[in-house]
Amino acid sequence: MLNEEAATKAPRTSLHGHWSSRMAFILAVTGSAVGLGNIWKFPYIAGENGGGAFVLVYLLCVFLIGLPVMMSEILIGRRGRRNPVATMALLGEEEGHSRRWRWVGALGILTGILILSYYSVIAGWTLAYVQKSVFGVFAGATAAQVDAVFKNFTGSWFAVGIAHTLFIGFTTLVVARGVERGLEQAVKFMVPSLLLLMLTLLGYSITSGSFAAGLSFLFSPDFSALTWDGVLAAMGQAFFTLSLGMGAVMAYGAYLPKETSIAGASIAVVIADTVIAILAALVIFPLVFANNLDPAEGVGLVFVTLPLAFGQMPGGAVFATLFFVLLAFAAWTSALGLMESAVAYLVERFYRTRAQAALMIGGLIWAIGLGTVLSFNVLMNFRFLKGTIYNNVDYLTSNILLPASGLLITVFAAWVMCRNSTSDELGGGRSSYRHWHFLARFVAPAAIIVIFLQAVGAFG
Ligand code: PHE
């Protein structure tokens, strides 16, 4: 049976108010999107997968899969105007299907918790690097020294554990108090500052790095260096970096005023996110080649290359401090959104207070995160399936859970929802609607399924 509200089709409003402007929404989603995914993760997995061909596939995934999935998430969020679980249940019923679509929202929350468990550990590294920068640890250091600093730090379960505890503790505290009003202001200042600092670093890597070698590594595709698992990683990274498949963008869409163009806002966010990721890679790889470092170094790539550059430039300690503070900030704005949906769910579903819910979720994430903390030291040789505990959590979330939930969300928007509903949200007559409809109906689902099956070797 349809509920009353759905039956009357009254314009639905969110219980928590709406964004003050289109710009506010774009900034909020950009704040969630821009994070460790752009600056830490993208360069390191591009490096591990041979560069050029990976970057090309990544860009295709961002625009042909990420963009339509993002539009689907926002349109679902705006139509339902509730938390992701309730929205999926409501729309599932309203579109004449089933309330069981709520499980897609639940899958997103679970994935968010798992992602935050390691995200917090890496964000903790950036906090520790703020401290190291302030103390001038990198001044004049050689590549070997910077590498040793990284290995010594991550090799200590205690140091990494403390940093993880600090980061998740701080995030929990803020989510518990529900202080998000300041967030818009923070993002307004953070994203442009980060961009400016990246441009400064780019100047440095153009003049002091092997820029030509970096460019050719990133932009001349060598497909023999790319495996199907690499293609899957590129797709997973597209979901991860755009904050898709976790209900995060859906939750933000719930506060979007009716007249804002979903296509326009999505394109702005996708471009901003992509520019920052490419910029990060353009800064990092010339330094890698100039210093004979290994592009496939892995998780430590950013933490080894950038301090090296900072150590050699005038005023480096100041720049380094500023950079790691901004990176920690970027991680923090992403983490807040990541945690919020789980907390909102506990509050609404089980009548917990915000503080109780935040503590429970924060504690759970902290505990799961210990697996990642230990992956770099005590349990570094404990390997199964894809490698360390961290490798497995990362693979499971980015390469399996995010694409799966992205697939379900897009299928829901493009196949289950009727055309009247989607064209009502996206502006039916526009060419952007037709593009979305085609990409979301055919291209994105087919690509997700084919890439996934290829990567698990289903085609032999
Ligand atoms: N997109 C963020 C990043 O690139 C991570 C994130 C994922 C944030 C999912 C929120 C939800 O760092």
Boltz pocket constraint, residues with backbone or C-beta under 6 A from the ligand:
constraints:
  - pocket:
      binder: B
      contacts: [[A, 32], [A, 33], [A, 34], [A, 35], [A, 36], [A, 37], [A, 38], [A, 115], [A, 239], [A, 240], [A, 241], [A, 242], [A, 243], [A, 244], [A, 246], [A, 248], [A, 330], [A, 334], [A, 335], [A, 337], [A, 338]]
      max_distance: 6.0
